[in-house]
Amino acid sequence: MKVANDIIEWLIQSGALAVLVAFLWAYAKPLLTAKAKTAKTEQSRQLWTLAEQVAEAAVNTMASRNLSGADKYAKAVDMVQTSLAKSGHHIAPEDAEAVVQSAYEKSGLGDKKQKSTDNVNDTQPVLSK
């Protein structure tokens, strides 16, 4: 036991312990930073997935309501923000708007009345002189 105490005392007095701690910190800090960044990225990805699911549900709910398009959009954005806030997640208003717009585009609800203007078959033939 005396030998162990002597070794520890020598490490402290010589400064080798401080060098060892500094070396280990320099080695561990990038690993810890990368781990934290990966965890934050994964958490953001999961939050975005949850926001997309909530937005799809909101868009589908608003589709059957007898409101103007702007009102449906505003209520869907509000539903997304409220639902996420209830579960403890906060999302910026512009992000909520983007996720609702994306859900609307994926739903195919806006494609019913759109007409393609780039249809080649709708053009008139050119008459030669």
MMTF fields as JSON, N, C-alpha, C and O atoms, coordinates in Angstrom:
{
  "mmtfVersion": "1.0.0",
  "mmtfProducer": "UNKNOWN",
  "numBonds": 515,
  "numAtoms": 516,
  "numGroups": 129,
  "numChains": 1,
  "numModels": 1,
  "chainsPerModel": [1],
  "groupsPerChain": [129],
  "chainIdList": ["A"],
  "bondAtomList": [4, 2, 8, 6, 12, 10, 16, 14, 20, 18, 24, 22, 28, 26, 32, 30, 36, 34, 40, 38, 44, 42, 48, 46, 52, 50, 56, 54, 60, 58, 64, 62, 68, 66, 72, 70, 76, 74, 80, 78, 84, 82, 88, 86, 92, 90, 96, 94, 100, 98, 104, 102, 108, 106, 112, 110, 116, 114, 120, 118, 124, 122, 128, 126, 132, 130, 136, 134, 140, 138, 144, 142, 148, 146, 152, 150, 156, 154, 160, 158, 164, 162, 168, 166, 172, 170, 176, 174, 180, 178, 184, 182, 188, 186, 192, 190, 196, 194, 200, 198, 204, 202, 208, 206, 212, 210, 216, 214, 220, 218, 224, 222, 228, 226, 232, 230, 236, 234, 240, 238, 244, 242, 248, 246, 252, 250, 256, 254, 260, 258, 264, 262, 268, 266, 272, 270, 276, 274, 280, 278, 284, 282, 288, 286, 292, 290, 296, 294, 300, 298, 304, 302, 308, 306, 312, 310, 316, 314, 320, 318, 324, 322, 328, 326, 332, 330, 336, 334, 340, 338, 344, 342, 348, 346, 352, 350, 356, 354, 360, 358, 364, 362, 368, 366, 372, 370, 376, 374, 380, 378, 384, 382, 388, 386, 392, 390, 396, 394, 400, 398, 404, 402, 408, 406, 412, 410, 416, 414, 420, 418, 424, 422, 428, 426, 432, 430, 436, 434, 440, 438, 444, 442, 448, 446, 452, 450, 456, 454, 460, 458, 464, 462, 468, 466, 472, 470, 476, 474, 480, 478, 484, 482, 488, 486, 492, 490, 496, 494, 500, 498, 504, 502, 508, 506, 512, 510],
  "bondOrderList": [1, 1, 1, 1, 1, 1, 1, 1, 1, 1, 1, 1, 1, 1, 1, 1, 1, 1, 1, 1, 1, 1, 1, 1, 1, 1, 1, 1, 1, 1, 1, 1, 1, 1, 1, 1, 1, 1, 1, 1, 1, 1, 1, 1, 1, 1, 1, 1, 1, 1, 1, 1, 1, 1, 1, 1, 1, 1, 1, 1, 1, 1, 1, 1, 1, 1, 1, 1, 1, 1, 1, 1, 1, 1, 1, 1, 1, 1, 1, 1, 1, 1, 1, 1, 1, 1, 1, 1, 1, 1, 1, 1, 1, 1, 1, 1, 1, 1, 1, 1, 1, 1, 1, 1, 1, 1, 1, 1, 1, 1, 1, 1, 1, 1, 1, 1, 1, 1, 1, 1, 1, 1, 1, 1, 1, 1, 1, 1],
  "groupList": [{"groupName": "MET", "atomNameList": ["N", "CA", "C", "O"], "elementList": ["N", "C", "C", "O"], "formalChargeList": [0, 0, 0, 0], "bondAtomList": [1, 0, 2, 1, 3, 2], "bondOrderList": [1, 1, 2], "singleLetterCode": "M", "chemCompType": "L-PEPTIDE LINKING"}, {"groupName": "LYS", "atomNameList": ["N", "CA", "C", "O"], "elementList": ["N", "C", "C", "O"], "formalChargeList": [0, 0, 0, 0], "bondAtomList": [1, 0, 2, 1, 3, 2], "bondOrderList": [1, 1, 2], "singleLetterCode": "K", "chemCompType": "L-PEPTIDE LINKING"}, {"groupName": "VAL", "atomNameList": ["N", "CA", "C", "O"], "elementList": ["N", "C", "C", "O"], "formalChargeList": [0, 0, 0, 0], "bondAtomList": [1, 0, 2, 1, 3, 2], "bondOrderList": [1, 1, 2], "singleLetterCode": "V", "chemCompType": "L-PEPTIDE LINKING"}, {"groupName": "ALA", "atomNameList": ["N", "CA", "C", "O"], "elementList": ["N", "C", "C", "O"], "formalChargeList": [0, 0, 0, 0], "bondAtomList": [1, 0, 2, 1, 3, 2], "bondOrderList": [1, 1, 2], "singleLetterCode": "A", "chemCompType": "L-PEPTIDE LINKING"}, {"groupName": "ASN", "atomNameList": ["N", "CA", "C", "O"], "elementList": ["N", "C", "C", "O"], "formalChargeList": [0, 0, 0, 0], "bondAtomList": [1, 0, 2, 1, 3, 2], "bondOrderList": [1, 1, 2], "singleLetterCode": "N", "chemCompType": "L-PEPTIDE LINKING"}, {"groupName": "ASP", "atomNameList": ["N", "CA", "C", "O"], "elementList": ["N", "C", "C", "O"], "formalChargeList": [0, 0, 0, 0], "bondAtomList": [1, 0, 2, 1, 3, 2], "bondOrderList": [1, 1, 2], "singleLetterCode": "D", "chemCompType": "L-PEPTIDE LINKING"}, {"groupName": "ILE", "atomNameList": ["N", "CA", "C", "O"], "elementList": ["N", "C", "C", "O"], "formalChargeList": [0, 0, 0, 0], "bondAtomList": [1, 0, 2, 1, 3, 2], "bondOrderList": [1, 1, 2], "singleLetterCode": "I", "chemCompType": "L-PEPTIDE LINKING"}, {"groupName": "GLU", "atomNameList": ["N", "CA", "C", "O"], "elementList": ["N", "C", "C", "O"], "formalChargeList": [0, 0, 0, 0], "bondAtomList": [1, 0, 2, 1, 3, 2], "bondOrderList": [1, 1, 2], "singleLetterCode": "E", "chemCompType": "L-PEPTIDE LINKING"}, {"groupName": "TRP", "atomNameList": ["N", "CA", "C", "O"], "elementList": ["N", "C", "C", "O"], "formalChargeList": [0, 0, 0, 0], "bondAtomList": [1, 0, 2, 1, 3, 2], "bondOrderList": [1, 1, 2], "singleLetterCode": "W", "chemCompType": "L-PEPTIDE LINKING"}, {"groupName": "LEU", "atomNameList": ["N", "CA", "C", "O"], "elementList": ["N", "C", "C", "O"], "formalChargeList": [0, 0, 0, 0], "bondAtomList": [1, 0, 2, 1, 3, 2], "bondOrderList": [1, 1, 2], "singleLetterCode": "L", "chemCompType": "L-PEPTIDE LINKING"}, {"groupName": "GLN", "atomNameList": ["N", "CA", "C", "O"], "elementList": ["N", "C", "C", "O"], "formalChargeList": [0, 0, 0, 0], "bondAtomList": [1, 0, 2, 1, 3, 2], "bondOrderList": [1, 1, 2], "singleLetterCode": "Q", "chemCompType": "L-PEPTIDE LINKING"}, {"groupName": "SER", "atomNameList": ["N", "CA", "C", "O"], "elementList": ["N", "C", "C", "O"], "formalChargeList": [0, 0, 0, 0], "bondAtomList": [1, 0, 2, 1, 3, 2], "bondOrderList": [1, 1, 2], "singleLetterCode": "S", "chemCompType": "L-PEPTIDE LINKING"}, {"groupName": "GLY", "atomNameList": ["N", "CA", "C", "O"], "elementList": ["N", "C", "C", "O"], "formalChargeList": [0, 0, 0, 0], "bondAtomList": [1, 0, 2, 1, 3, 2], "bondOrderList": [1, 1, 2], "singleLetterCode": "G", "chemCompType": "PEPTIDE LINKING"}, {"groupName": "PHE", "atomNameList": ["N", "CA", "C", "O"], "elementList": ["N", "C", "C", "O"], "formalChargeList": [0, 0, 0, 0], "bondAtomList": [1, 0, 2, 1, 3, 2], "bondOrderList": [1, 1, 2], "singleLetterCode": "F", "chemCompType": "L-PEPTIDE LINKING"}, {"groupName": "TYR", "atomNameList": ["N", "CA", "C", "O"], "elementList": ["N", "C", "C", "O"], "formalChargeList": [0, 0, 0, 0], "bondAtomList": [1, 0, 2, 1, 3, 2], "bondOrderList": [1, 1, 2], "singleLetterCode": "Y", "chemCompType": "L-PEPTIDE LINKING"}, {"groupName": "PRO", "atomNameList": ["N", "CA", "C", "O"], "elementList": ["N", "C", "C", "O"], "formalChargeList": [0, 0, 0, 0], "bondAtomList": [1, 0, 2, 1, 3, 2], "bondOrderList": [1, 1, 2], "singleLetterCode": "P", "chemCompType": "L-PEPTIDE LINKING"}, {"groupName": "THR", "atomNameList": ["N", "CA", "C", "O"], "elementList": ["N", "C", "C", "O"], "formalChargeList": [0, 0, 0, 0], "bondAtomList": [1, 0, 2, 1, 3, 2], "bondOrderList": [1, 1, 2], "singleLetterCode": "T", "chemCompType": "L-PEPTIDE LINKING"}, {"groupName": "ARG", "atomNameList": ["N", "CA", "C", "O"], "elementList": ["N", "C", "C", "O"], "formalChargeList": [0, 0, 0, 0], "bondAtomList": [1, 0, 2, 1, 3, 2], "bondOrderList": [1, 1, 2], "singleLetterCode": "R", "chemCompType": "L-PEPTIDE LINKING"}, {"groupName": "HIS", "atomNameList": ["N", "CA", "C", "O"], "elementList": ["N", "C", "C", "O"], "formalChargeList": [0, 0, 0, 0], "bondAtomList": [1, 0, 2, 1, 3, 2], "bondOrderList": [1, 1, 2], "singleLetterCode": "H", "chemCompType": "L-PEPTIDE LINKING"}],
  "groupTypeList": [0, 1, 2, 3, 4, 5, 6, 6, 7, 8, 9, 6, 10, 11, 12, 3, 9, 3, 2, 9, 2, 3, 13, 9, 8, 3, 14, 3, 1, 15, 9, 9, 16, 3, 1, 3, 1, 16, 3, 1, 16, 7, 10, 11, 17, 10, 9, 8, 16, 9, 3, 7, 10, 2, 3, 7, 3, 3, 2, 4, 16, 0, 3, 11, 17, 4, 9, 11, 12, 3, 5, 1, 14, 3, 1, 3, 2, 5, 0, 2, 10, 16, 11, 9, 3, 1, 11, 12, 18, 18, 6, 3, 15, 7, 5, 3, 7, 3, 2, 2, 10, 11, 3, 14, 7, 1, 11, 12, 9, 12, 5, 1, 1, 10, 1, 11, 16, 5, 4, 2, 4, 5, 16, 10, 15, 2, 9, 11, 1],
  "groupIdList": [1, 2, 3, 4, 5, 6, 7, 8, 9, 10, 11, 12, 13, 14, 15, 16, 17, 18, 19, 20, 21, 22, 23, 24, 25, 26, 27, 28, 29, 30, 31, 32, 33, 34, 35, 36, 37, 38, 39, 40, 41, 42, 43, 44, 45, 46, 47, 48, 49, 50, 51, 52, 53, 54, 55, 56, 57, 58, 59, 60, 61, 62, 63, 64, 65, 66, 67, 68, 69, 70, 71, 72, 73, 74, 75, 76, 77, 78, 79, 80, 81, 82, 83, 84, 85, 86, 87, 88, 89, 90, 91, 92, 93, 94, 95, 96, 97, 98, 99, 100, 101, 102, 103, 104, 105, 106, 107, 108, 109, 110, 111, 112, 113, 114, 115, 116, 117, 118, 119, 120, 121, 122, 123, 124, 125, 126, 127, 128, 129],
  "secStructList": [7, 2, 2, 2, 2, 2, 2, 2, 2, 2, 2, 2, 2, 2, 1, 2, 2, 2, 2, 2, 2, 2, 2, 2, 2, 2, 2, 2, 2, 2, 2, 2, 2, 2, 2, 2, 2, 2, 2, 2, 2, 2, 2, 2, 2, 2, 2, 2, 2, 2, 2, 2, 2, 2, 2, 2, 2, 2, 2, 2, 2, 2, 2, 6, 1, 7, 1, 7, 2, 2, 2, 2, 2, 2, 2, 2, 2, 2, 2, 2, 2, 2, 2, 2, 2, 2, 6, 6, 7, 7, 7, 7, 2, 2, 2, 2, 2, 2, 2, 2, 2, 2, 2, 2, 2, 2, 2, 6, 4, 4, 4, 1, 1, 7, 7, 7, 1, 7, 7, 4, 4, 4, 1, 7, 7, 7, 7, 7, 7],
  "xCoordList": [0.82, 0.0, 0.866, 0.518, 2.008, 2.917, 3.46, 3.65, 3.707, 4.226, 3.191, 3.541, 1.93, 0.875, 0.77, 0.63, 0.837, 0.8, 1.999, 1.863, 3.156, 4.356, 4.24, 4.655, 3.683, 3.524, 2.549, 2.811, 1.418, 0.421, 1.016, 0.817, 1.751, 2.374, 3.391, 3.472, 4.168, 5.145, 4.444, 4.895, 3.328, 2.574, 2.066, 2.111, 1.586, 1.058, 2.182, 2.074, 3.248, 4.341, 5.143, 5.631, 5.286, 6.104, 5.329, 5.933, 4.018, 3.213, 2.809, 2.129, 3.215, 2.863, 1.357, 0.783, 0.731, -0.714, -1.432, -2.399, -0.958, -1.559, -1.376, -2.299, -0.212, 0.044, -0.851, -1.385, -1.019, -1.865, -3.323, -4.002, -3.797, -5.165, -5.334, -6.336, -4.387, -4.463, -4.474, -5.23, -3.645, -3.595, -4.923, -5.45, -5.461, -6.727, -7.876, -8.766, -7.839, -8.883, -8.791, -9.812, -7.583, -7.396, -7.866, -8.349, -7.728, -8.157, -9.682, -10.326, -10.249, -11.668, -12.591, -13.728, -12.127, -12.998, -13.573, -14.78, -12.778, -13.375, -14.376, -15.373, -14.109, -15.042, -16.371, -17.436, -16.304, -17.52, -18.286, -19.516, -17.57, -18.208, -18.912, -20.039, -18.271, -18.875, -20.104, -21.111, -20.021, -21.149, -22.337, -23.475, -22.081, -23.15, -23.772, -24.99, -22.944, -23.448, -24.319, -25.365, -23.89, -24.659, -25.997, -27.026, -25.982, -27.225, -28.181, -29.386, -27.652, -28.492, -29.078, -30.243, -28.294, -28.771, -29.887, -30.902, -29.697, -30.705, -31.988, -33.084, -31.861, -33.029, -33.773, -35.003, -33.052, -33.673, -34.387, -35.475, -33.781, -34.39, -35.695, -36.689, -35.687, -36.895, -37.986, -39.164, -37.609, -38.58, -39.185, -40.389, -38.358, -38.86, -39.812, -40.823, -39.5, -40.377, -41.714, -42.769, -41.67, -42.897, -43.704, -44.925, -43.038, -43.722, -44.376, -45.483, -43.715, -44.297, -45.552, -46.544, -45.507, -46.678, -47.848, -48.989, -47.567, -48.62, -49.171, -50.379, -48.313, -48.761, -49.641, -50.638, -49.283, -50.114, -51.508, -52.512, -51.561, -52.854, -53.644, -54.855, -52.967, -53.635, -54.173, -55.298, -53.386, -53.825, -55.027, -55.988, -54.974, -56.095, -57.351, -58.461, -57.181, -58.319, -58.924, -60.145, -58.081, -58.561, -59.159, -59.933, -58.82, -59.299, -60.817, -61.424, -61.429, -62.885, -63.656, -64.886, -62.986, -63.659, -64.082, -63.443, -65.151, -65.684, -65.109, -65.812, -63.836, -63.129, -62.358, -62.182, -61.905, -61.059, -59.688, -59.32, -58.958, -57.636, -56.685, -55.925, -56.717, -55.835, -56.182, -55.295, -57.49, -57.904, -57.505, -57.053, -57.67, -57.26, -55.763, -55.319, -54.999, -53.544, -53.161, -52.326, -53.769, -53.453, -53.824, -53.069, -54.976, -55.396, -54.486, -54.177, -54.059, -53.158, -51.819, -51.264, -51.298, -50.038, -50.207, -49.338, -51.335, -51.611, -51.734, -51.252, -52.373, -52.515, -51.152, -50.914, -50.263, -48.922, -48.182, -47.602, -48.198, -47.481, -48.082, -47.343, -49.401, -50.061, -49.782, -49.478, -49.886, -49.653, -48.223, -47.989, -47.282, -45.881, -45.592, -44.811, -46.213, -46.006, -46.568, -45.988, -47.687, -48.273, -47.353, -47.33, -46.601, -45.684, -44.299, -43.374, -44.163, -42.91, -41.904, -40.762, -42.302, -41.404, -41.868, -43.063, -40.934, -41.282, -40.656, -39.505, -41.433, -40.99, -41.26, -42.275, -40.361, -40.512, -41.717, -42.023, -42.392, -43.564, -43.244, -44.041, -42.071, -41.734, -41.467, -41.721, -40.959, -40.766, -42.114, -42.302, -43.042, -44.387, -45.064, -45.729, -44.894, -45.473, -44.862, -45.566, -43.562, -42.881, -43.341, -43.55, -43.501, -43.891, -45.353, -45.698, -46.212, -47.605, -47.659, -48.405, -46.886, -46.849, -46.359, -46.896, -45.342, -44.82, -45.875, -46.041, -46.583, -47.633, -48.759, -49.32, -49.088, -50.133, -49.717, -50.516, -48.468, -47.981, -47.931, -48.228, -47.556, -47.503, -48.884, -49.049, -49.885, -51.222, -51.912, -52.787, -51.542, -52.174, -53.492, -54.209, -53.839, -55.104, -55.13, -56.2, -54.01, -53.97, -53.909, -54.009, -53.75, -53.578, -54.893, -54.883, -56.015, -57.302, -57.671, -58.175, -57.43, -57.861, -56.72, -56.95, -55.505, -54.379, -54.365, -54.668, -54.007, -53.969, -52.573, -52.014, -52.025, -50.683, -50.713, -51.496, -49.854, -49.788, -48.647, -48.475, -47.879, -46.742, -47.044, -46.116, -48.287, -48.647, -48.348, -48.886, -47.527, -47.102, -48.278, -48.324, -49.192, -50.31, -51.329, -52.161, -51.279, -52.208, -51.75, -52.461, -50.595, -50.075, -50.641, -51.049, -50.656, -51.134, -49.945, -48.826, -50.188, -49.096, -48.72, -49.548, -47.469, -46.986, -47.209, -46.8, -47.873, -48.155, -46.996, -46.505, -46.565, -45.473, -46.058, -47.168, -45.347, -45.823, -45.278, -45.575],
  "yCoordList": [-1.186, 0.0, 1.252, 2.269, 1.156, 2.292, 2.606, 3.772, 1.575, 1.777, 2.519, 3.423, 2.136, 2.803, 4.265, 5.137, 4.543, 5.925, 6.719, 7.886, 6.103, 6.783, 7.119, 8.193, 6.206, 6.444, 7.584, 8.463, 7.575, 8.646, 9.982, 10.993, 9.992, 11.236, 11.741, 12.944, 10.835, 11.23, 11.825, 12.832, 11.195, 11.709, 13.127, 13.98, 13.373, 14.699, 15.716, 16.803, 15.385, 16.337, 16.621, 17.737, 15.667, 15.874, 16.585, 17.093, 16.621, 17.247, 16.267, 16.644, 15.032, 14.029, 13.785, 13.493, 13.905, 13.712, 14.818, 14.549, 16.048, 17.159, 16.957, 17.207, 16.513, 16.239, 15.108, 15.173, 14.076, 12.943, 13.389, 12.99, 14.203, 14.698, 15.58, 15.455, 16.456, 17.32, 16.494, 16.792, 15.467, 14.595, 13.871, 13.818, 13.319, 12.595, 13.534, 13.161, 14.763, 15.729, 16.105, 16.203, 16.313, 16.654, 15.515, 15.759, 14.302, 13.141, 12.95, 12.613, 13.161, 12.874, 13.992, 13.722, 15.226, 16.355, 16.238, 16.414, 15.951, 15.798, 14.643, 14.726, 13.579, 12.458, 12.852, 12.504, 13.577, 14.018, 15.036, 15.013, 15.915, 16.909, 16.232, 16.596, 15.269, 14.539, 13.762, 13.706, 13.176, 12.418, 13.346, 12.996, 14.523, 15.484, 15.979, 16.135, 16.226, 16.697, 15.631, 15.945, 14.378, 13.283, 13.142, 12.93, 13.257, 13.143, 14.278, 14.061, 15.482, 16.631, 16.474, 16.802, 15.982, 15.763, 14.718, 14.892, 13.653, 12.59, 13.119, 12.793, 13.919, 14.49, 15.432, 15.424, 16.225, 17.124, 16.34, 16.719, 15.263, 14.431, 13.816, 13.771, 13.35, 12.768, 13.82, 13.536, 15.019, 16.099, 16.466, 16.702, 16.515, 16.846, 15.76, 16.072, 14.504, 13.399, 13.503, 13.314, 13.804, 13.987, 15.158, 15.062, 16.256, 17.429, 17.085, 17.547, 16.286, 15.883, 15.043, 15.218, 14.13, 13.291, 14.128, 13.923, 15.06, 15.933, 16.81, 17.037, 17.301, 18.156, 17.378, 17.907, 16.138, 15.317, 15.125, 15.214, 14.864, 14.704, 16.013, 16.005, 17.122, 18.431, 18.757, 19.24, 18.5, 18.778, 17.902, 18.378, 16.636, 15.748, 16.159, 16.031, 16.645, 17.112, 18.364, 18.494, 19.276, 20.542, 20.373, 21.223, 19.309, 19.12, 19.023, 19.476, 18.442, 18.246, 19.427, 19.416, 20.423, 21.58, 22.567, 22.674, 23.274, 24.254, 25.63, 26.494, 25.818, 27.075, 27.462, 26.655, 28.701, 29.118, 28.452, 27.968, 28.439, 27.805, 28.444, 27.745, 29.767, 30.475, 30.148, 29.997, 30.038, 29.688, 28.259, 27.994, 27.341, 25.955, 25.885, 25.181, 26.621, 26.637, 27.183, 26.601, 28.296, 28.916, 27.989, 27.868, 27.342, 26.426, 25.199, 24.703, 24.708, 23.552, 23.909, 23.114, 25.093, 25.547, 25.661, 25.242, 26.232, 26.37, 25.0, 24.803, 24.059, 22.701, 22.044, 21.376, 22.234, 21.645, 22.236, 21.5, 23.555, 24.196, 23.811, 23.552, 23.769, 23.426, 21.981, 21.698, 21.068, 19.651, 19.4, 18.652, 20.022, 19.831, 20.497, 19.972, 21.644, 22.315, 21.482, 21.452, 20.81, 19.953, 18.792, 18.339, 18.316, 17.204, 17.692, 16.894, 19.01, 19.551, 19.967, 20.283, 19.974, 20.374, 21.707, 21.923, 22.585, 23.883, 24.001, 23.622, 24.531, 24.655, 26.097, 26.689, 26.634, 28.01, 28.093, 27.13, 29.239, 29.383, 29.128, 28.52, 29.595, 29.366, 27.888, 27.413, 27.16, 25.718, 24.996, 24.05, 25.447, 24.859, 25.113, 24.23, 26.308, 26.617, 25.746, 25.265, 25.549, 24.732, 23.286, 22.66, 22.749, 21.347, 21.161, 20.119, 22.144, 22.056, 22.146, 21.402, 23.038, 23.159, 21.858, 21.406, 21.267, 19.999, 18.898, 18.114, 18.841, 17.826, 18.034, 17.071, 19.298, 19.602, 19.138, 18.555, 19.402, 18.998, 17.483, 16.938, 16.797, 15.332, 14.705, 13.603, 15.404, 14.822, 14.72, 13.871, 15.56, 15.533, 16.271, 16.181, 16.996, 17.726, 18.894, 19.252, 19.485, 20.647, 20.295, 21.194, 19.018, 18.622, 18.396, 18.118, 18.51, 18.19, 19.146, 18.71, 20.426, 21.421, 21.966, 22.776, 21.543, 22.066, 21.456, 20.279, 22.288, 21.855, 22.119, 23.195, 21.168, 21.334, 22.244, 22.04, 23.249, 24.168, 23.798, 24.423, 22.805, 22.406, 21.166, 20.469, 20.882, 19.703, 19.95, 20.886, 19.147, 19.299, 19.035, 19.618, 18.203, 17.852, 18.981, 18.938, 19.986, 21.098, 22.213, 23.206, 22.074, 23.128, 22.986, 21.902, 24.088, 24.092, 23.831, 24.265, 23.139, 22.899, 24.199, 25.09, 24.275, 25.429, 25.159, 24.129, 26.119, 25.956, 26.51, 27.604, 25.767, 26.258, 26.994, 26.679, 27.955, 28.754, 28.244, 28.798],
  "zCoordList": [0.0, 0.0, 0.0, -0.6, 0.691, 0.739, -0.655, -1.0, -1.449, -2.798, -3.652, -4.41, -3.526, -4.291, -3.885, -4.742, -2.577, -2.105, -2.601, -2.969, -2.612, -3.099, -4.591, -5.026, -5.353, -6.793, -7.034, -7.854, -6.322, -6.479, -6.057, -6.732, -4.936, -4.471, -5.484, -5.731, -6.073, -7.082, -8.309, -8.854, -8.748, -9.901, -9.639, -10.525, -8.428, -8.094, -8.012, -8.581, -7.322, -7.102, -8.369, -8.544, -9.229, -10.427, -11.545, -12.49, -11.444, -12.489, -13.577, -14.532, -13.441, -14.437, -14.457, -15.506, -13.31, -13.244, -14.034, -14.747, -13.903, -14.647, -16.147, -16.922, -16.556, -17.979, -18.466, -19.573, -17.653, -18.014, -18.161, -19.107, -17.238, -17.314, -18.554, -19.259, -18.828, -20.009, -21.291, -22.215, -21.349, -22.521, -22.709, -23.82, -21.641, -21.737, -22.128, -22.892, -21.587, -21.949, -23.431, -24.111, -23.924, -25.334, -26.239, -27.344, -25.783, -26.552, -26.456, -27.45, -25.28, -25.048, -25.536, -25.921, -25.527, -25.878, -27.3, -27.46, -28.331, -29.668, -29.744, -30.462, -29.008, -29.013, -28.381, -28.891, -27.273, -26.604, -27.449, -27.49, -28.112, -28.974, -30.147, -30.484, -30.761, -31.881, -31.418, -32.123, -30.257, -29.708, -29.456, -29.772, -28.889, -28.626, -29.931, -30.018, -30.94, -32.224, -32.886, -33.453, -32.813, -33.381, -32.67, -33.311, -31.359, -30.591, -30.935, -31.057, -31.091, -31.427, -32.829, -33.05, -33.765, -35.126, -35.138, -35.814, -34.402, -34.33, -33.698, -34.154, -32.667, -32.01, -32.962, -33.0, -33.714, -34.691, -35.782, -36.218, -36.216, -37.257, -36.75, -37.475, -35.519, -34.956, -34.761, -34.978, -34.358, -34.206, -35.559, -35.659, -36.591, -37.924, -38.432, -39.061, -38.168, -38.559, -37.838, -38.444, -36.542, -35.782, -36.329, -36.453, -36.657, -37.211, -38.546, -38.822, -39.373, -40.654, -40.452, -41.161, -39.483, -39.211, -38.699, -39.112, -37.809, -37.282, -38.404, -38.469, -39.277, -40.383, -41.357, -41.848, -41.639, -42.526, -41.931, -42.638, -40.637, -39.974, -39.998, -40.217, -39.777, -39.792, -41.177, -41.305, -42.21, -43.587, -43.941, -44.546, -43.57, -43.862, -43.097, -43.612, -41.884, -41.097, -41.714, -41.792, -42.148, -42.706, -44.102, -44.542, -44.798, -46.173, -46.241, -47.211, -45.229, -45.262, -44.68, -44.704, -44.169, -43.565, -44.645, -45.692, -44.381, -45.327, -44.982, -44.457, -45.28, -45.024, -46.275, -47.188, -46.302, -47.422, -47.289, -46.219, -48.371, -48.361, -47.371, -46.699, -47.272, -46.351, -44.903, -44.063, -44.616, -43.258, -42.907, -41.793, -43.853, -43.624, -43.344, -42.437, -44.133, -43.98, -42.609, -41.917, -42.22, -40.93, -39.771, -38.806, -39.864, -38.796, -38.748, -37.664, -39.901, -39.924, -39.287, -38.529, -39.586, -38.979, -37.474, -36.71, -37.051, -35.616, -34.953, -33.837, -35.633, -35.079, -34.89, -33.884, -35.854, -35.756, -34.565, -33.767, -34.442, -33.342, -31.996, -31.046, -31.898, -30.647, -30.252, -29.093, -31.212, -30.918, -30.459, -29.509, -31.133, -30.739, -29.394, -28.601, -29.131, -27.85, -26.703, -25.617, -26.932, -25.894, -25.54, -24.395, -26.513, -26.245, -25.817, -25.666, -25.622, -25.098, -26.148, -25.816, -27.408, -28.491, -29.046, -29.246, -29.29, -29.85, -31.231, -31.446, -32.156, -33.532, -33.975, -33.61, -34.745, -35.226, -36.175, -36.877, -36.191, -37.073, -38.547, -39.262, -39.0, -40.415, -40.692, -41.799, -39.705, -39.878, -39.909, -40.675, -39.075, -39.078, -40.422, -40.964, -40.95, -42.257, -43.35, -44.239, -43.277, -44.292, -44.231, -45.27, -43.032, -42.902, -43.324, -43.881, -43.072, -43.521, -45.045, -45.681, -45.629, -47.094, -47.724, -48.735, -47.123, -47.631, -47.54, -48.474, -46.422, -46.251, -47.252, -47.775, -47.518, -48.496, -49.894, -50.627, -50.252, -51.571, -51.7, -52.763, -50.618, -50.654, -50.702, -51.225, -50.155, -50.057, -51.413, -51.589, -52.372, -53.679, -53.718, -54.714, -52.671, -52.622, -53.595, -54.088, -53.879, -54.754, -56.232, -57.068, -56.592, -57.988, -58.724, -59.924, -58.037, -58.663, -59.793, -60.828, -59.613, -60.591, -61.431, -62.329, -61.159, -61.918, -63.313, -63.508, -64.265, -65.652, -66.187, -65.972, -66.863, -67.405, -68.618, -69.545, -68.6, -69.747, -70.681, -71.728, -70.32, -71.14, -71.982, -72.394, -72.24, -72.997, -74.477, -75.069, -75.053, -76.444, -77.395, -78.479, -77.027, -77.89, -78.04, -78.946, -77.17, -77.248, -78.194, -78.351, -78.817, -79.68, -81.089, -81.506, -81.803, -83.177, -84.122, -83.847, -85.207, -86.157, -86.88, -87.069, -87.269, -88.005, -89.488, -90.023, -90.138, -91.573, -92.383, -92.105, -93.37, -94.207, -95.4, -95.829, -95.938, -97.074, -98.364, -99.422]
}
